[in-house]
C-alpha cells in the first residue's frame, strides 16, 4: 500500500483530503486507514441501492458534461465491465460533449483499471 498524492487527514480517522488515487496501492492505503467512502465508489453504491429499490438516479453538475459524464462512464465500467476508453466513447455517443478534460478521461481510465 502506498500513500495517495496530497493525502492528509482533516479530522484524524474521520475525514481526509487527497488527490485522486492513481493505483491499486493507493486504495489499499486508504482502506487500511479506515477510509471506506470515496466519491466514485459512493456514487456507485447510491445508484446500486436506489436501483435495488426500483428507483432511478439522475447525475448532474453545472452543465451536465464534465463531472456528470465522468461518473456515468465509471458506472458503465462497473456495470458493463467496459474498459475506460470504451466507457468514455459510449457516454460521448449517448451524451455528446461529455467528459471534457484529459484529467476526467484519466479518472475514468484509472478507476476502471482498479476494478479489474
ZIUR-V449135 format. One record per backbone hydrogen bond with DSSP energy under -0.5 kcal/mol. CO is the residue of the C=O (numbers start at 1). NH is the residue of the N-H. E is the energy in kcal/mol with one decimal. If there is no record, write none. Layout:
co = {CO & CO}
nh = {NH & NH}
e = {E & E}
//
This chain:
co = {4 & 5 & 8 & 11 & 11 & 15 & 15 & 17 & 23 & 23 & 24 & 25 & 25 & 26 & 27 & 28 & 29 & 30 & 30 & 31 & 34 & 36 & 38 & 39 & 40 & 41 & 42 & 43 & 44 & 45 & 46 & 47 & 48 & 49 & 50 & 50 & 51 & 65 & 65 & 66 & 67 & 68 & 69 & 70 & 71 & 72 & 73 & 74 & 75 & 76 & 76 & 77 & 83 & 84 & 85 & 86 & 87 & 88 & 89 & 90 & 91 & 95 & 101 & 102 & 103 & 104 & 105 & 106 & 107 & 108 & 109 & 110 & 111 & 112 & 112 & 113}
nh = {7 & 19 & 17 & 14 & 15 & 10 & 11 & 8 & 26 & 27 & 28 & 2 & 29 & 30 & 31 & 32 & 33 & 33 & 35 & 34 & 36 & 38 & 42 & 43 & 44 & 45 & 46 & 47 & 48 & 49 & 50 & 51 & 52 & 53 & 53 & 55 & 54 & 69 & 99 & 70 & 71 & 72 & 73 & 74 & 75 & 76 & 77 & 78 & 79 & 80 & 82 & 81 & 87 & 88 & 89 & 90 & 91 & 92 & 93 & 94 & 95 & 98 & 105 & 106 & 107 & 108 & 109 & 110 & 111 & 112 & 113 & 114 & 115 & 115 & 116 & 116}
e = {-1.1 & -2.7 & -2.8 & -3.0 & -2.3 & -3.3 & -1.9 & -2.1 & -1.4 & -1.1 & -2.1 & -1.0 & -2.3 & -2.1 & -2.6 & -2.8 & -0.8 & -0.9 & -2.5 & -1.9 & -0.5 & -0.6 & -3.4 & -2.7 & -2.5 & -2.0 & -2.5 & -2.3 & -2.4 & -2.8 & -2.6 & -3.0 & -2.1 & -0.9 & -0.8 & -3.0 & -1.7 & -1.7 & -1.8 & -2.1 & -2.1 & -2.4 & -2.5 & -1.9 & -2.1 & -1.9 & -2.1 & -2.0 & -3.2 & -2.2 & -0.9 & -0.6 & -2.4 & -2.5 & -2.1 & -2.3 & -2.5 & -2.5 & -1.7 & -2.4 & -3.3 & -1.6 & -2.1 & -2.6 & -2.1 & -1.9 & -2.5 & -3.0 & -2.2 & -2.6 & -2.0 & -1.9 & -0.9 & -0.5 & -0.6 & -0.9}
//
